[in-house]
């Protein structure tokens, strides 16, 4: 059941802003800008401002509290709970912090602790509408209907015109089986607010479950869709109603549109598969169940239904493969043995068919009404490490066509960034560049002392920076400047004694213009002249990597145009080139043991090579050297998720989001639904 969040950010801001901030004027100003960003739903940017206040004055409770609000708005419940707890520890009288922590804990499934937090908050704010509603919903969730009803009654006594209060109590009455009382509250909610979407949905539910009145339920779902036309779940619900009213075309249209709105909607994909199988559109039905299994590899109902369809089209081996997995998980499911019996019989293997037939018959005779858990392929309740890893892998194959660059433009960092469907991949390597993409989150490049020292000499024609998102060079004037710079270096090197810095400078121009072969040659010369030139090794490693991508060196099964992926490499040349690249980063580490970026880049290469354990170590070392290294936290969280360690993954992704890595919130949400 999807949990509801009832937290009014504006109300919290207004109520808490009345408190005095005893700080210097600059801290007040940064805090105020952060609050403004929060009010404008610029959550990621707001977090960055609160980070600055916390860095300057970690003893203040307010920035932790506000940062908790921003995180909860981004569905980072663990991070929100930690910040709210810190705020409470620093100042136990911030009543609203208990409410925020309660909402976070309720969404983390720690409902009893959430109720305790709501109760504490109500001691100071006994008539708070939001806290009373949250507490009632949490009590209902625990099936503590007596206390839930008392809390709802208190809420509605104070706020008799609060439509959501009646909707919440109606849901509780439905859970208790009192549909008459539930319907009365729903009607009251609609009398107060005819645009209450949840009231229409619940009234449709009552019509279905108590009266099997699909016509009335359909009318209510039509109203809900008018109010929220972008919510895929409503179309799934309406498809069910249309199906029961024998409107197959309407049901199919609703499933199609739901999937268009949400390509990863399991219910829509599964139900469309069932509908397609019913109308004998077997191949398309198989495609739907296959998509369900990409998203949820251990969905045994999808496996069973796909096995049935494979049998129908004569793909008996595929059917047996699917049904074997079902039998492995549910060895007492008689229907699975009977299906496999039919597959074996169709393949002419009569001995195995007879064995499965006898097994199916024996299980059918032994089955009782209490055997449901063993005889039906339902989902297993606990998510294993393997389940997490498999679900994470599915995110790598089911994406929409969102441009990655949107994450680094203003419109890509505003609002509920976790709801955007973006490609799931590690943050790329860092390299040297004359140009930098900036936004409100990252307005300046990372600092590397060696680069600062190079720039301080003023021996290069442009300022060098470090970035892992190089902008495309499309301005003709800028391109011409670099060609002119190369001509300058050509002339200078012909008339002066060779210096490593000049070869490095020309290599930077070549690199900027994507002439990687000449850049590598110049970097070789720079290193020959100055063997301890750290940044020359760093740039050469990145240039070699770019050259590999340009040359199209990739595994035999790699799709053209995809980024380089090294597991399964057959090419000796590729392995040799990768060894050279890693050796360059190792040399950087040897010359500068505190180079967090070299460890980070090496970690990325190890991920591509499939050595995930070593990659984790490299990212951990980068974080040890640079505790605010958001990209390293993100990539480490990515790896933990890939390996099935959900807790460590969530912790790292939460920290990465806090440090301004926007895709963290998207991955957090997609891995915690």
JONOR-V363972 format. One line per field, one symbol per residue. ss: DSSP state (a for helix, b for strand, c for the rest). psi: psi as a letter, one per 20 degrees, with the letter a starting at -180 (. if undefined). burial: I if it has 9 or more other C-alpha atoms within 8 Angstrom, else O. Layout:
BEGIN
ss->???
psi->???
burial->???
END
This chain:
BEGIN
ss->ccccccccaaaaaaaaccccccccaaaaaaaaaaaaaaacccaaaaaaaaaaaaaacccccaaaaaaaaaaaacccaaaaaaaaaaaaaaccccaaaaaaaaaaaaacccaaaaaaaaaaaaaaccccaaaaaaaaaaaaacccaaaaaaaaaaaaaaccccaaaaaaaaaaaaaaccaaaaaaaaaaaaaaccccaaaaaaaaaaaaaaaccaaaaaaaaaaaaaaccccaaaaaaaaaaaaacccaaaaaaaaaaaaaaccccaaaaaaaaaaaaacccaaaaaaaaaaaaaaccccaaaaaaaaaaaaacccaaaaaaaaaaaaaaccccaaaaaaaaaaaaaaccaaaaaaaaaaaaaaaaaccaaaaaaacccccccccaaaaaaaaaaaccccccccaaaaacaaaccccaaacccccccccccbbbcccccccccccccccaaaaaaaaacccccccbbbccccccccaaaaaaaaaaaaaaaaaaaaccccaaaaaaaaaaaaacccaaaaaaaaaaaaaaccccaaaaaaaaaaaaaaaaaaccccccccccccccccccccaaaaaaaaaaaaaaaaaaaaccccaaaaaaaaaaaaaaccaaaaaaaaaaaaaaccccaaaaaaaaaaaaacccaaaaaaaaaaaaaccccaaaaaaaaacc
psi->ppqqpnongggggghhiiqponrqhhgggggggggghghjkmgggghhghghghhhmiiphghgghhggghhhjkmhghgggghggghghnijnghhhgghggghhiijmhghgggghgghhhhmijogggggggghghhhjkmhghgggggggghghmikohhghgghghghhhijnhghghghghgghhgoijoghggghhhgghghhiknhghhgghhggghhhmijohhhhgghggghgijkmggggghggghghhhnikoggggghhggghhhjkmgghgggghhhghghnhknhhhgghhgghhghjjmhggghgghhhghhhmijohhghhghghghghijnhghghghghgggghhhiqrijjhhiipmrpphporhhgggghghhhiinrakpphhhikrgiijqbmhiiporporqprqqrqqiqppqahgniqrqppghghgghhhkiqirpprpqjnpqpoiphggghhhghhghghggghhirppqhhghgghhgggghjkmhghggghhggghhhniknghggghhghghgghghhikorrhjppqiqqpphpjpiohgggghhhgghhghhhghghnijnhhgggghgghhghijmhghgggghhgghghniknghhgghhggggghijngghggghhghgghjjngighghgghij.
burial->OOOOOOOOOOOIIOOOOOOOOOOOOOIIOIIOIIIIIIIOIIIIIIIIIIIIIIOOOOOIIOIIIIIIIIIIIIIIIIIIIIIIIIIIOIOOOIIIIIIIIIIIIIIIOIIOIIIIIIIIIIOOOOOOOIIIIIIIIIIIOOOIIOIIIOIIOIIIOOOOOIIOIIIIIIIIIIOOOIIOIIIIIIIIIIOIOOOIIOIIIIIIIIIIOOOOOIOIIIOIIIIIIOOOOOIIOIIIIIIIIIIOOOIOOIIIIIIIIIIOIOOOIOOIIIIIIIIIIOOOIIOIIIIIIIIIIIIIIOIIIIIIIIIIIIIOOOIIOIIIIIIOIIIOOIOOIIOIIIIIIIIIIOOOIOOIIIIIIOIIIOIOOOOOOOOOOIIOIOOOOOOOIIIIIIIIIIIIOIIOOOOOOIIIIIOIIIOIIIOOIIIOOOOOOIIIIIOIOIIOIOOOIOOOOOIIOIIOOOOIOOOIIIIIOIOOOOOOOIIOOIIOIIOOIOOOIOOOOOOIIIIIIIIIIIIIOOIIOIIIOIIIIIIOOOOOIIIIIIIIIIIIIIIIIOOOIIIOOOOOOOOIIIOOIOOOOIIOIIOIIIOIIIIIIOOOOOIIOIIIIIIIIIIIIOIIOIIIIIIIIIIOIOOOIIIIIIIIIIIIIIIIIIOIIIIIIIIIIIIIIIIIIIIIIOIOO
END
